């Protein structure tokens, strides 16, 4: 049941542009050194050095790996939001907001853990 749910959640998030439940991803509290890659195509998307605890319940980063994420605008909730997708395969990742750490970029890339795989530096 666990693997089936995980695949269904990944499909919902990555192909239907859904959102996983807050605080449900084990990657939310992962602070090990490594790289977060697209769960569909393994494109490197975010570095652990740019991850921070936003308190929102989703893995959050202050920047993406340039060129590997593309942005669009969605109006799903009745207001404009900047949506993020894998630049290689088009999978939906999450959204970026302007309420991130002011000491770095000021951005909060709020990413669904279901759209990510974590590759530790020692792997």
SERO-4910 file (N, C-alpha, C, O; in steps of 0.05 Angstrom, whole numbers):
BEGIN
 pado doro    nc1    nc2    nc3   cac1   cac2   cac3    cc1    cc2    cc3    oc1    oc2    oc3
  Unk    A     16    -24      0      0      0      0     17     25      0     10     45    -13
  Unk    A     39     25     14     57     48     16     67     57    -11     67     80    -18
  Unk    A     77     38    -27     88     44    -54     67     54    -73     71     72    -89
  Unk    A     43     42    -71     21     50    -88     12     78    -82      9     95   -100
  Unk    A     10     85    -56      3    112    -47     24    132    -57     18    154    -67
  Unk    A     50    125    -54     71    142    -62     70    148    -92     73    171   -100
  Unk    A     65    128   -108     63    132   -137     38    149   -144     40    166   -162
  Unk    A     16    144   -131     -8    160   -136     -4    189   -128    -12    207   -142
  Unk    A      9    194   -105     15    221    -96     34    235   -116     30    258   -123
  Unk    A     55    221   -125     73    232   -144     59    240   -170     64    261   -181
  Unk    A     41    223   -180     26    228   -204      9    253   -200      8    271   -217
  Unk    A     -5    254   -177    -23    277   -171     -7    303   -170    -16    323   -181
  Unk    A     16    303   -157     32    327   -154     46    334   -180     44    357   -189
  Unk    A     59    315   -192     77    321   -214     62    324   -241     71    339   -258
  Unk    A     40    310   -245     26    311   -270      0    327   -269     -9    338   -290
  Unk    A    -13    327   -246    -38    342   -243    -35    368   -228    -54    382   -223
  Unk    A     -9    375   -222     -2    400   -208    -16    403   -181    -25    425   -174
  Unk    A    -18    380   -167    -30    380   -141    -10    388   -119     13    394   -125
  Unk    A    -19    387    -94     -2    393    -71     -5    371    -51    -27    363    -44
  Unk    A     18    361    -41     17    341    -21      9    354      6     13    378     10
  Unk    A     -1    338     25     -8    349     51     17    360     65     39    349     64
  Unk    A     14    383     78     36    395     93     46    376    114     31    360    126
  Unk    A     72    376    119     86    360    139     85    330    133     91    314    151
  Unk    A     78    322    109     76    294    102    101    282     90    105    258     89
  Unk    A    119    299     79    143    289     66    166    285     85    172    303    101
  Unk    A    179    262     84    203    258    100    225    276     92    244    281    108
  Unk    A    224    288     68    245    306     59    243    334     72    261    349     71
  Unk    A    220    339     84    216    365     97    237    371    118    248    393    120
  Unk    A    243    351    135    262    354    157    290    342    151    306    338    169
  Unk    A    295    336    126    321    325    118    341    348    114    336    366     97
  Unk    A    362    348    129    383    369    126    410    357    121    431    370    126
  Unk    A    411    332    111    436    320    103    447    333     79    432    344     62
  Unk    A    474    333     75    486    345     52    480    328     27    483    304     27
  Unk    A    472    342      6    467    328    -19    451    345    -39    451    370    -37
  Unk    A    439    332    -58    425    345    -80    397    334    -82    393    309    -81
  Unk    A    378    351    -86    350    343    -91    346    343   -121    350    363   -134
  Unk    A    337    320   -131    333    317   -160    304    311   -166    289    303   -148
  Unk    A    296    315   -191    269    309   -200    263    280   -197    279    263   -206
  Unk    A    241    273   -184    233    245   -180    226    231   -206    227    206   -207
  Unk    A    221    246   -227    214    234   -253    238    229   -271    239    208   -284
  Unk    A    257    248   -271    278    246   -291    307    250   -280    326    249   -295
  Unk    A    309    253   -253    335    256   -240    351    282   -246    375    283   -241
  Unk    A    337    302   -257    351    327   -262    356    341   -235    338    343   -219
  Unk    A    381    349   -230    387    364   -205    372    390   -203    373    406   -222
  Unk    A    357    395   -181    340    418   -179    348    437   -157    348    461   -160
  Unk    A    356    426   -133    362    442   -110    385    430    -94    387    405    -94
  Unk    A    401    446    -82    424    437    -65    416    439    -36    401    457    -28
  Unk    A    425    420    -20    419    420      9    430    445     22    419    454     42
  Unk    A    451    457     12    462    482     24    443    505     21    446    525     35
  Unk    A    423    503      4    403    524      0    376    518     13    356    532      8
  Unk    A    375    496     29    350    488     42    348    502     69    368    506     83
  Unk    A    324    510     77    319    522    103    292    513    114    275    504     99
  Unk    A    289    515    140    264    508    153    245    532    152    249    551    167
  Unk    A    226    531    134    207    553    131    184    551    151    169    570    155
  Unk    A    180    527    163    158    523    181    131    519    167    111    517    180
  Unk    A    132    517    141    107    514    125     98    485    122     74    480    116
  Unk    A    116    466    126    109    438    123    118    426     97    112    403     91
  Unk    A    132    442     80    142    432     54    172    438     53    181    458     64
  Unk    A    187    421     40    216    427     35    218    455     22    205    461      2
  Unk    A    235    471     33    238    499     23    268    505     18    286    497     33
  Unk    A    272    520     -3    299    527    -12    299    557    -19    279    568    -28
  Unk    A    322    570    -16    323    598    -23    332    603    -52    332    626    -61
  Unk    A    339    582    -66    346    585    -95    345    557   -108    348    537    -95
  Unk    A    342    557   -134    342    533   -150    370    530   -164    386    549   -163
  Unk    A    375    508   -176    398    505   -193    391    517   -219    374    508   -234
  Unk    A    404    539   -226    397    555   -249    396    539   -275    414    522   -280
  Unk    A    375    543   -290    371    530   -315    357    503   -313    348    492   -334
  Unk    A    354    492   -289    341    466   -286    312    468   -277    298    447   -275
  Unk    A    302    492   -271    275    497   -262    264    519   -280    277    539   -285
  Unk    A    239    515   -290    226    537   -305    201    546   -290    190    531   -274
  Unk    A    193    570   -294    172    583   -279    149    592   -297    153    599   -321
  Unk    A    125    590   -287    101    600   -300     83    612   -280     88    609   -256
  Unk    A     61    625   -289     42    636   -270     17    619   -270      7    612   -292
  Unk    A      6    613   -247    -20    600   -245    -39    617   -229    -31    633   -212
  Unk    A    -65    613   -234    -86    627   -220   -105    608   -207   -129    615   -203
  Unk    A    -96    584   -200   -113    563   -190   -129    571   -165   -152    564   -162
  Unk    A   -117    587   -148   -131    595   -123   -142    623   -125   -149    635   -105
  Unk    A   -144    633   -150   -156    659   -154   -137    683   -153   -146    706   -156
  Unk    A   -112    677   -149    -91    698   -149    -67    687   -163    -63    663   -165
  Unk    A    -50    705   -173    -26    697   -188     -6    685   -169      1    697   -148
  Unk    A      5    662   -176     27    649   -161     47    640   -182     40    633   -204
  Unk    A     73    641   -174     94    632   -192     98    602   -187    107    594   -166
  Unk    A     92    587   -207     94    557   -206    121    549   -216    133    561   -233
  Unk    A    131    526   -205    157    516   -213    154    488   -225    138    472   -216
  Unk    A    170    483   -247    170    458   -261    198    449   -267    216    466   -269
  Unk    A    203    424   -269    228    414   -278    232    423   -307    215    418   -324
  Unk    A    255    435   -313    260    445   -340    265    423   -360    263    427   -384
  Unk    A    272    399   -350    277    377   -368    252    362   -376    247    357   -400
  Unk    A    235    354   -356    212    337   -363    185    351   -358    164    340   -366
  Unk    A    185    375   -347    160    390   -343    145    383   -318    123    394   -314
  Unk    A    155    365   -301    140    358   -277    136    382   -258    154    399   -255
  Unk    A    112    383   -247    105    404   -227    121    399   -202    121    377   -192
  Unk    A    133    420   -191    149    418   -166    135    432   -143    133    421   -121
  Unk    A    125    456   -147    114    473   -126    111    501   -135    106    507   -158
  Unk    A    116    520   -116    114    549   -122    136    564   -108    148    554    -89
  Unk    A    142    588   -118    162    605   -106    149    630    -96    132    642   -110
  Unk    A    156    639    -72    145    662    -60    167    681    -51    190    674    -50
  Unk    A    159    706    -46    179    727    -38    181    731     -8    186    753      1
  Unk    A    177    709      7    179    711     36    200    693     48    198    683     71
  Unk    A    222    689     33    244    672     42    264    689     58    259    712     65
  Unk    A    287    676     64    308    689     80    318    715     67    328    715     45
  Unk    A    315    737     81    324    763     71    355    765     69    365    780     53
  Unk    A    369    749     85    398    749     84    410    736     59    433    740     53
  Unk    A    393    721     45    403    708     20    388    719     -4    395    741    -13
  Unk    A    368    705    -13    354    714    -38    327    726    -33    316    740    -50
  Unk    A    315    722     -9    288    732     -3    267    714    -15    243    719    -13
  Unk    A    275    692    -28    257    673    -41    252    649    -24    270    640     -9
  Unk    A    228    638    -26    221    612    -14    210    594    -35    187    597    -44
  Unk    A    226    576    -44    217    555    -63    204    534    -47    217    518    -34
  Unk    A    177    533    -47    161    515    -31    155    491    -49    138    492    -67
  Unk    A    169    469    -43    170    446    -62    157    421    -49    161    415    -26
  Unk    A    140    408    -65    128    382    -57    150    361    -55    164    356    -74
  Unk    A    153    349    -32    172    327    -29    167    304    -48    186    290    -55
  Unk    A    142    300    -55    135    278    -74    148    282   -101    150    262   -116
  Unk    A    155    306   -108    167    311   -134    198    309   -133    211    314   -154
  Unk    A    209    303   -110    238    303   -106    248    275    -99    234    259    -87
  Unk    A    273    270   -106    289    249    -94    314    262    -83    324    281    -94
  Unk    A    324    251    -61    348    262    -48    372    244    -54    370    220    -50
  Unk    A    393    256    -63    418    241    -68    439    252    -49    447    275    -51
  Unk    A    447    236    -29    467    245    -10    494    249    -23    500    236    -43
  Unk    A    510    267    -13    536    273    -24    554    249    -26    571    247    -44
  Unk    A    551    230     -8    568    206     -8    558    183    -26    570    162    -26
  Unk    A    537    188    -41    526    167    -58    536    171    -87    529    156   -105
***
